[in-house]
């Protein structure tokens, strides 16, 4: 699937799904990870991601930054002064740094960087703008370690992808130095779910349901669903660094990705969209054949932009 509203030079396509991808789809359909109570949803999501073993040569350093815990994740090829601030997915309600350790190891290896995965505060206990505040604090923590902004990329998936863009906007508005670039995997940028792909029956999405996402949005932002820092679809994106955005055609958030790239390009931002034909929400987070190709693209993008 291609969105003809996006310039061809800034749009690429990824191959069709693998057998491993389809097996994951079947497993998710059989046992949805975010089902049941809030506690069960959080445990199920972490258990699904935690089932993937962390590579033996991955180093994890636990730390605390202000109100939240975090992990520095690195591999033998990670440069000490090349850093990625990673913001996990989960609709601002579930997800943690613990569940993302395996993926962070693969991301660190692909980008030759250290990855700081933060356990930002979750709703409903800590609604908007807690997640934005924590992401900004984490970025400033990295700067405080003597690492220059040009050596940092911000990245995230799903809600974390939207949070990555919101963090860039917050940093720009506060006058902080901008990071070198940002990568978003299936970003959630429209809390009202107004995109065509989010309408009933539009997409067969095995990972995300419109009703469930709507519940998460209400828990996170309440009546403030159009605040640009909660839903960066409504933000002014001028002055942001280069963006690399991934989305699968089997996602209700497909139009979130295409619209945020369109908005960025209209604001003069260098923004590139990569579309995964037949791929599901945040597929790079899982150890799939398609993920290896995606991480190769992220690695090249990082090395191009991070000095």
C-alpha positions as CSV (number, residue, x, y, z in Angstrom):
1,X,0.0,0.0,0.0
2,X,1.3,3.4,-0.9
3,X,-0.1,6.8,0.1
4,X,0.1,9.0,-3.0
5,X,-0.1,12.2,-0.9
6,X,3.5,11.5,0.2
7,X,6.5,12.4,-2.1
8,X,7.8,9.2,-3.7
9,X,11.4,10.0,-2.8
10,X,10.5,9.9,0.9
11,X,8.5,6.7,0.8
12,X,9.7,3.2,0.6
13,X,8.1,-0.3,0.8
14,X,9.0,-3.4,2.7
15,X,8.5,-7.0,1.6
16,X,5.5,-9.2,2.3
17,X,5.1,-11.0,5.7
18,X,7.2,-14.0,6.6
19,X,6.0,-17.3,8.1
20,X,7.3,-16.1,11.4
21,X,5.3,-12.9,11.2
22,X,2.1,-14.9,10.4
23,X,2.8,-17.2,13.3
24,X,3.0,-14.2,15.6
25,X,-0.3,-12.9,14.3
26,X,-1.9,-16.3,15.1
27,X,-0.5,-16.3,18.6
28,X,-1.7,-12.8,19.3
29,X,-5.2,-13.6,18.0
30,X,-5.3,-16.7,20.2
31,X,-4.2,-14.8,23.4
32,X,-4.4,-11.0,23.2
33,X,-1.7,-9.6,25.5
34,X,-3.7,-6.6,26.6
35,X,-6.8,-8.4,27.8
36,X,-8.5,-8.4,31.2
37,X,-7.8,-6.0,34.1
38,X,-5.2,-3.3,34.0
39,X,-2.9,-5.4,36.1
40,X,-3.4,-8.4,33.8
41,X,-2.8,-6.3,30.7
42,X,0.4,-4.9,32.0
43,X,1.7,-8.3,33.0
44,X,0.6,-9.9,29.7
45,X,2.3,-7.3,27.6
46,X,5.6,-7.6,29.5
47,X,5.3,-11.4,29.4
48,X,4.8,-11.4,25.7
49,X,7.9,-9.3,25.0
50,X,9.9,-10.8,27.8
51,X,9.5,-14.3,26.2
52,X,12.2,-13.2,23.8
53,X,15.5,-13.9,25.4
54,X,18.1,-11.1,25.7
55,X,21.3,-11.8,23.8
56,X,24.2,-13.0,26.0
57,X,26.4,-10.1,24.9
58,X,23.9,-7.4,25.8
59,X,24.7,-5.3,28.9
60,X,21.9,-3.8,31.0
61,X,22.7,-1.1,33.5
62,X,19.7,-0.3,35.8
63,X,19.4,3.3,37.0
64,X,16.9,5.8,38.4
65,X,16.2,9.2,36.9
66,X,13.9,11.4,38.9
67,X,10.5,9.7,39.2
68,X,11.2,6.7,37.1
69,X,13.5,3.7,36.5
70,X,15.5,3.2,33.3
71,X,17.9,0.8,31.6
72,X,21.1,1.6,29.7
73,X,21.3,-1.2,27.1
74,X,24.4,-1.7,25.1
75,X,26.3,-4.3,23.0
76,X,30.1,-4.6,22.4
77,X,29.8,-2.3,19.3
78,X,27.9,0.4,21.2
79,X,29.7,3.8,21.2
80,X,29.6,5.3,24.7
81,X,28.8,8.8,23.4
82,X,26.2,7.7,20.8
83,X,22.8,7.4,22.5
84,X,19.2,6.6,21.8
85,X,16.5,7.7,24.1
86,X,13.8,5.0,23.7
87,X,10.2,5.5,24.7
88,X,8.2,2.2,24.9
89,X,4.7,1.6,23.6
90,X,1.6,0.5,25.4
91,X,-1.0,3.3,25.0
92,X,0.5,5.3,27.9
93,X,-1.1,2.7,30.2
94,X,0.9,-0.5,29.8
95,X,4.5,-1.4,28.9
96,X,7.8,-1.0,30.7
97,X,11.6,-0.9,30.2
98,X,11.8,-4.5,31.4
99,X,9.7,-5.8,28.5
100,X,11.8,-3.9,25.9
101,X,15.2,-5.2,27.0
102,X,15.5,-7.7,24.1
103,X,14.5,-5.2,21.5
104,X,16.7,-2.6,22.9
105,X,19.7,-5.0,22.6
106,X,18.9,-5.4,18.9
107,X,18.5,-1.7,18.4
108,X,21.8,-0.9,20.2
109,X,23.6,-3.4,17.9
110,X,22.0,-2.0,14.8
111,X,22.8,1.6,15.6
112,X,26.1,1.1,17.4
113,X,24.7,3.1,20.2
114,X,23.7,2.9,23.8
115,X,20.0,2.8,24.3
116,X,18.3,4.4,27.3
117,X,14.9,2.8,27.8
118,X,12.9,4.7,30.4
119,X,10.0,3.4,32.5
120,X,8.0,6.7,32.2
121,X,5.1,7.0,34.5
122,X,1.8,5.5,33.2
123,X,-1.8,6.5,33.2
124,X,-4.3,6.3,34.8
125,X,-2.2,6.8,38.0
126,X,-0.1,9.4,36.3
127,X,-2.0,11.0,33.3
128,X,-0.8,13.5,30.7
129,X,1.6,15.3,30.9
130,X,3.6,12.9,33.1
131,X,4.9,10.9,30.2
132,X,6.1,14.0,28.4
133,X,7.7,15.4,31.5
134,X,9.6,12.2,32.1
135,X,10.8,11.9,28.5
136,X,12.1,15.5,28.6
137,X,13.8,14.8,31.9
138,X,15.4,11.7,30.4
139,X,16.7,13.7,27.5
140,X,18.1,16.4,29.8
141,X,19.7,13.6,31.9
142,X,21.6,12.4,28.8
143,X,22.8,15.9,28.1
144,X,23.9,16.2,31.7
145,X,26.1,13.2,31.2
146,X,28.2,15.3,28.8
147,X,26.7,13.8,25.6
148,X,26.0,16.4,23.0
149,X,22.5,16.8,21.4
150,X,24.1,15.9,18.0
151,X,24.9,12.5,19.4
152,X,21.4,11.6,20.4
153,X,18.4,10.1,18.6
154,X,14.9,9.9,20.2
155,X,12.9,6.8,19.2
156,X,9.7,5.0,20.2
157,X,6.9,2.7,19.2
158,X,3.1,3.2,19.2
159,X,2.3,5.6,22.1
160,X,6.1,5.9,22.5
161,X,6.3,7.0,18.9
162,X,3.8,9.7,19.5
163,X,5.6,10.6,22.7
164,X,8.9,10.9,20.8
165,X,7.4,13.6,18.6
166,X,5.7,15.3,21.5
167,X,9.0,15.3,23.3
168,X,10.7,17.0,20.3
169,X,8.0,19.6,20.3
170,X,8.3,20.2,24.1
171,X,12.1,20.5,23.8
172,X,11.9,22.9,20.9
173,X,9.4,25.1,22.7
174,X,11.6,25.1,25.9
175,X,14.6,26.1,23.9
176,X,16.6,22.9,24.5
177,X,19.1,21.8,21.9
178,X,17.4,19.4,19.4
179,X,18.6,15.8,19.1
180,X,20.1,14.7,15.8
181,X,17.0,12.8,14.6
182,X,14.1,10.7,15.6
183,X,12.6,7.3,14.6
184,X,9.0,6.3,15.2
185,X,7.5,2.8,14.9
186,X,3.8,2.9,14.2
187,X,3.4,6.1,16.1
188,X,0.1,7.0,17.8
189,X,-0.4,10.7,17.2
190,X,-4.2,11.1,17.0
191,X,-5.9,10.3,20.3
192,X,-9.3,10.7,18.8
193,X,-8.7,8.0,16.2
194,X,-10.1,10.1,13.3
195,X,-8.0,8.4,10.5
196,X,-9.7,6.3,7.8
197,X,-7.7,3.3,8.9
198,X,-9.1,3.5,12.4
199,X,-12.7,3.3,11.4
200,X,-14.7,0.0,12.0
201,X,-13.9,-2.6,9.4
202,X,-11.2,-0.6,7.6
203,X,-8.2,-2.7,8.6
204,X,-7.9,-6.2,10.0
205,X,-5.6,-5.3,12.9
206,X,-4.8,-8.2,15.2
207,X,-2.8,-6.1,17.6
208,X,-4.8,-3.0,18.3
209,X,-8.6,-2.4,18.6
210,X,-10.1,1.1,18.2
211,X,-12.2,0.7,21.3
212,X,-9.2,-0.3,23.4
213,X,-7.1,2.5,22.1
214,X,-10.0,4.9,22.9
215,X,-10.1,3.7,26.5
216,X,-6.3,4.2,26.8
217,X,-6.7,7.8,25.3
218,X,-9.3,8.7,27.9
219,X,-7.2,7.3,30.8
220,X,-4.2,9.2,29.5
221,X,-5.5,12.6,28.4
222,X,-9.1,12.8,29.7
223,X,-10.8,15.6,27.8
224,X,-7.5,17.0,26.5
225,X,-7.3,14.8,23.5
226,X,-6.3,17.6,21.1
227,X,-3.4,19.0,23.2
228,X,-0.4,19.0,20.8
229,X,1.8,17.4,23.4
230,X,-0.7,14.6,24.0
231,X,-1.7,14.2,20.3
232,X,1.1,15.6,18.1
233,X,-1.0,15.3,15.0
234,X,-2.1,18.8,16.1
235,X,1.3,20.1,16.8
236,X,3.4,22.6,14.8
237,X,6.3,20.5,13.7
238,X,8.5,23.2,12.3
239,X,12.1,23.0,13.4
240,X,12.1,19.3,14.2
241,X,15.1,17.2,13.2
242,X,14.9,14.5,10.5
243,X,12.2,11.8,11.1
244,X,12.1,8.2,10.0
245,X,8.6,6.6,10.4
246,X,7.6,3.0,10.0
247,X,4.0,1.6,9.7
248,X,2.4,-1.6,8.5
249,X,-0.6,-1.8,6.2
250,X,-2.4,-4.1,8.7
251,X,-2.7,-1.3,11.3
252,X,-5.5,0.9,12.5
253,X,-2.7,3.5,13.1
254,X,-1.7,3.5,9.4
255,X,-3.2,7.0,8.8
256,X,-1.5,8.3,12.0
257,X,1.8,7.5,10.4
258,X,1.0,8.9,7.0
259,X,-0.5,12.1,8.4
260,X,2.3,12.9,10.7
261,X,4.8,12.5,7.9
262,X,2.7,14.7,5.7
263,X,2.5,17.3,8.4
264,X,6.2,17.2,9.0
265,X,7.0,17.5,5.4
266,X,4.6,20.5,5.1
267,X,6.5,22.1,8.0
268,X,9.8,21.8,6.2
269,X,11.0,18.7,8.2
270,X,12.9,16.0,6.5
271,X,10.6,13.0,7.0
272,X,10.7,9.6,5.5
273,X,8.0,6.9,5.6
274,X,8.6,3.2,5.3
275,X,5.6,1.0,4.7
276,X,5.4,-2.7,5.6
277,X,3.1,-4.5,3.3
278,X,0.8,-6.8,5.3
279,X,2.8,-6.1,8.5
280,X,1.3,-5.6,12.0
281,X,1.6,-2.9,14.6
282,X,5.2,-2.4,15.9
283,X,6.6,-5.5,14.1
284,X,10.3,-4.4,14.6
285,X,9.9,-4.9,18.4
286,X,9.6,-8.7,17.7
287,X,12.5,-10.8,16.5
288,X,11.1,-11.4,13.0
289,X,12.9,-11.5,9.6
290,X,11.2,-8.2,8.8
291,X,12.6,-6.7,11.9
292,X,16.2,-7.3,10.9
293,X,15.6,-5.4,7.7
294,X,13.9,-2.6,9.5
295,X,16.7,-2.3,12.1
296,X,19.2,-2.2,9.2
297,X,17.3,0.9,7.9
298,X,17.3,2.5,11.4
299,X,21.0,1.8,11.8
300,X,21.8,3.5,8.5
301,X,19.5,6.5,9.4
302,X,21.2,6.8,12.7
303,X,24.7,6.7,11.4
304,X,23.8,9.2,8.7
305,X,22.4,11.8,11.2
306,X,24.1,11.2,14.5
307,X,27.6,12.8,14.5
